[in-house]
Amino acid sequence: MSKRGGLREFIARLEAAGELKRIAIAVSPHLEITEITDRITKAGGPALLFENTGTSFPLLINAYGSERRMALALGASRIEEVSERVLNLFRKLTAPKNSLREKLALLPTLGELASYLPRRVKLRHPPCQEVVHIGKEARLSMLPILKCWPLDGGPFITLPIIHTYHPETRIRNVGMYRVQVFDDYTTAIHWQLHKVSRRHYEAWKAKGEKMPVAIALGGDPVYAYVATAPLPENIDEYILAGFLRRRRVEMVPCITQPIEVPADADIVIEGYVDPHEPLVLEGPFGDHTGYYSLPDYYPAFHVTAITHRREAIYPATIVGIPPQEDAWLGKATERIFLAPLRLTFLPELVDIELPIEGVFHNLAIASIEKAYPGQGLKAIHTLWGAGQLMLTKIALIVDKDVPLRDYWRVAELIAENLDLRTDIIFSQGPIDVLDHACSQAGFGGKLGIDGTRKLPEERILPPLSYPSPTVSLLGTSALQKEFPEIEEVNLRLLERGIPVWIGRFRKTQPKQGLTLGEKIACHPLFAGVKVIVLLDGDMSIQDLGDVFWRFANNTDMRRDAKLICDAEGRPHLILDASTKSAELDGFARPWPNVIVMNEETIQKVDRRWAEYGLGELIPSPSLRYRPLVKGDAAILAT
């Protein structure tokens, strides 16, 4: 096997494409790299290679942070090429085979697939084991592990490819779960309740044995992607990796643990989890939701060895207020898994969109080819039962001709087609454990919206007439005399003919969001408004992307939504997206703070910006979101 490959080969491709910037001066992994990267990512800038991290390892970040770089990581010129390959494969495999000739014609395809299966190889010195540190020499401090945000519980490995297997079936799982470093030899692994590795952990616990674990870093950039891909349980992620890169993944045994890793990985951290040890407190962590995730108890991982290439690169990412690099990993999944979703769950599916501001699990917009009454509602329930889409908080279904990435057009067509009496459904079920708004961790309310054109059979109620609202009378100054708690209004949707009013209010009373919403909904000025969204806090609500990000994060769709009919019988949907507390809302869980960088680091990066060689100064994105921060702790007092 050639020793070429790994991240250095990917870096060469990025550099040749003009998609990478090298930073030669010394930069600290403690907050400084995060602040630089946050500015570059939100500005649509390149991948960054920090060559002097205070360790022997350069650090690569934002490598997946654009559509073009994501495609390069997948070995394509555009993501749709990969989606088309997947679709063609599924068509060949699922097409009826009525004759022996047709069945024999499938053999080359099956042979190609067999060539993608991962294979264990015997190599005297695999690239990932050119340098070996065992026992006390295997110190995590040798790696440039990031302290990402000021209130994080510690440094975190943020792009780990974690290998586990089931003790009985020996079936492997490859997943990406954040890893908090406690000391040179101990970490916590964030195995969430819904994840396969968590089930492996429970199986090892039942068996009463230590669980071998290997954390790979780097190697082919496809590996990090497949570790995030929503494959069915018991399907080896390295089969997908082999398909994407058009050659099998060669696996080698670890040195101190009975587990295998890719031979071309840059760095491998070997170790074990002892299921009989008490769980350890992990977090808080500045997460992809844009809020600190709540501390919780997770398994401890003990390092037994660290191996790496001689010229290894340490890969990392940061997450936080969107957009961030992880958005493009999500966009790749959105395109690549469209065909499997259509062929296995939802044959009427035409397209799907997961808006970046929805942080993956808060909103799914899907278009369908509608053929019968109730199909939009059926599609909603199907999405809520389809793999990781079960965590979707808001499912929105539209017709096949709707351009899903034109959010204005989506909103306009929903406004035309939506009857609040019949076309929305409230449900409850599994919610991402990182969602802080649901009253019970991992379980909360959902909202389904059928925005399709209605067939005659679906028009079961006489149509309602909403008058055109007088937009000028619904602004801040016009309403404050009657509703003094209103501090700001966003009328952009109303100005486009979309009957959604957005307001920011000063919250001082119990259940004030829904109470204020009821008063507004029954006011004659709001007769033509179908949806009322209420937020609190000191940050402006004029940016609709920020409004949706905050609304989707801060709302449990059953608890914080209410349908109110006005005096004429017209329904209005109230959505309370305010911060919840024990004092004013009876909210029993802690509420997290928004993620922003501290002033010291912002000023440091401002001073050094010219040294980095990154062009004109980009202001810190944290300055925009600082008005949302309350106090100086990651988790607010309940």
C-alpha positions, 0 to 999 in steps of 0.5 A, a space after each residue: 500500500 502506498 503511504 501517500 494520502 491522508 490529509 496532506 493529499 487533500 490539502 494539496 487538492 484544496 490548495 490547487 483549487 485556491 480553497 486553502 490559506 496557510 497561516 505560518 505564525 504561531 496561533 493558539 488552539 485555546 480560543 484564538 483558532 476558533 475566533 479566526 475560523 468563525 470570522 472566516 467561515 461566516 464570511 465564506 472564506 477558505 479552509 485554514 491550515 495553521 502550521 504553528 500550533 505550539 505542537 508538532 502537528 499542523 491543524 486543518 479547519 474549515 476544510 468542508 466549509 463550502 459546497 466546492 470543498 465538500 464536493 472535493 472531499 467526496 472526490 467530485 466536482 459538485 455534490 450532485 454528482 455523488 447524488 446521481 451515482 447513488 440514484 443510478 445505483 439504487 435504480 439498478 438494484 431495485 429495478 424488476 428483473 424478469 429474465 435471466 438476462 436481466 439478472 445476469 446484467 446486474 452482476 457487474 454492478 454487484 462486483 463493483 459493490 463488492 470491490 468497495 467492501 472494507 478489507 483488513 490488510 497486513 502491513 508491517 508499518 501502516 501509515 497511521 502507525 509510523 510513530 507509536 506512543 504507548 502508555 504514559 508516552 501517549 499524552 493527549 497534550 501532544 495534540 493541538 486540541 481546541 478549546 473552542 468557546 470561553 465557557 466550554 467545559 474544557 478542550 474538545 476533539 471536534 472531528 473524531 472518527 470513533 470506532 466501536 463494535 458490538 460484542 456479540 455480532 462484531 458489527 462495526 459502527 463509525 460515528 462522530 461524537 465530540 470528545 472532551 479532554 480531562 487530562 492526558 489520558 482521560 476523556 468523555 465521549 458524547 454518546 447520545 441516547 439515540 446513537 448506535 455507539 451508545 447501544 454498543 456501550 450498553 451491550 458491552 456493559 451487559 457482557 461485563 467487559 471493557 469496551 475497545 474504542 479507537 478514535 481516528 483523525 484525518 485520513 481520506 476526507 471521506 471518512 469524516 463525512 461517512 462518520 456523520 452519515 445517517 446510515 441504517 444501523 448495522 451498515 458499515 460506514 466504510 462501505 459507503 466510504 469505499 463507494 464514494 472514493 471508488 476503492 475499498 478502505 484498507 483496515 489495520 489492527 490497533 496496537 493495544 486494542 482489538 479493533 481496526 482503523 483505516 490504514 491511511 488515518 493521520 492520527 489514531 487514539 486507542 483506548 477503552 471504556 469500562 462500563 462498570 465505571 461511573 459516568 463522568 460529567 461532560 460539558 458544557 459545550 458550545 454546540 451546533 445549535 448556537 447555544 451551549 449544550 447542557 452538561 450531562 453524564 457520559 462514559 469515560 474513555 482511557 487512552 492506551 496508545 496514540 499512533 500517527 503518521 510522521 507528517 500527520 495533520 490534526 483535523 478540527 472543526 468548530 460549531 456554533 451559531 450558524 452558518 458553520 462548516 458543519 452546514 456543508 456536511 449536512 448539505 451533502 447528506 441532504 443531497 446524497 440520501 435523497 434517493 434512498 429516502 425516496 426509495 425506502 420511505 417516501 416514493 412521492 418525495 421530489 426534493 428535501 431541504 434542511 435550512 442551515 438556520 434550522 441546525 439540521 433537526 429543527 426544520 425539514 422542507 420536503 416537496 412531493 408529487 401529490 396524487 391523493 387526499 391527505 398525502 401531505 399529512 402522510 408525508 409529514 408522519 413518514 418524515 417523523 419515522 425515517 431514521 434520524 429525521 425522527 428528530 425533526 421538530 418542524 416538518 413542512 410539505 409542499 408541492 413538487 413544483 416549489 423551489 425549496 431553496 427559494 425561501 420567499 417563494 416557499 413562504 408565499 405558496 404556503 400562505 396561499 395554501 394553508 388553512 390553519 383549521 385543517 393543515 397543521 398537526 401537533 405531535 410529540 416524540 423524540 427530539 435531539 438531546 441537544 434541544 434545550 427548549 423541550 420540557 423533557 430531555 430528548 422528548 418534545 413537541 413537533 409541528 407538521 405543516 401541509 402546504 400543498 395545494 388542496 384537492 376537492 376532497 380535502 376542502 372539508 370546511 368552507 373557505 375563510 376570508 382574511 382581510 389584507 392587513 394594514 401593514 403601516 398600523 402594525 409597526 412598533 410605534 403604532 402598537 406600543 400605546 396598546 401593547 407597551 411591552 412590544 419593543 420591536 417589530 419585523 414587517 418584512 414578511 407582511 410587506 411581501 404579502 405573507 401574513 406572518 407578524 414578528 415581534 420582540 417584547 419585554 418579558 416580565 410576566 408569567 406565560 407572557 408570550 402566549 398571553 400577549 399573543 392571544 391579545 394580539 390575535 384578537 385585536 382587529 388590526 391583526 385580522 389579516 395576520 395568520 401567524 404571530 411569532 414572539 421573541 424576547 431579548 435585546 437583539 434586533 429581529 430585523 434579520 429573518 435568518 436570525 429570527 428563524 434560528 432563535 425561534 426554532 431553538 427556543 420553541 417546543 412546538 406543542 407547549 409554545 404554540 396555540 391556535 386562537 380564533 378571533 371574533 369572526 372565527 378566523 384562527 391565528 397561530 401564536 408561537 412563543 419563542 421567548 426564553 423560558 425560565 422556572 420563575 415565569 414559565 415553570 420550566 424545570 430544565 436549565 436554559 443555556 446561554 448563546 455562544 459568543 467569544 470573550 472580549 479578550 480573544 476578540 481584541 487579540 485577533 483584531 490586533 493580530 489580524 494583519 499577521 495572519 495574512 487573511 486580507 481585510 479585517 473581518 469583524 467578530 460575528 460574536 459582536 452581533 449576538 452579544 445582546 442575547 447573552 445573559 450573565 457570565 455562565 454557560 447555563 442560566 440559573 433556572 
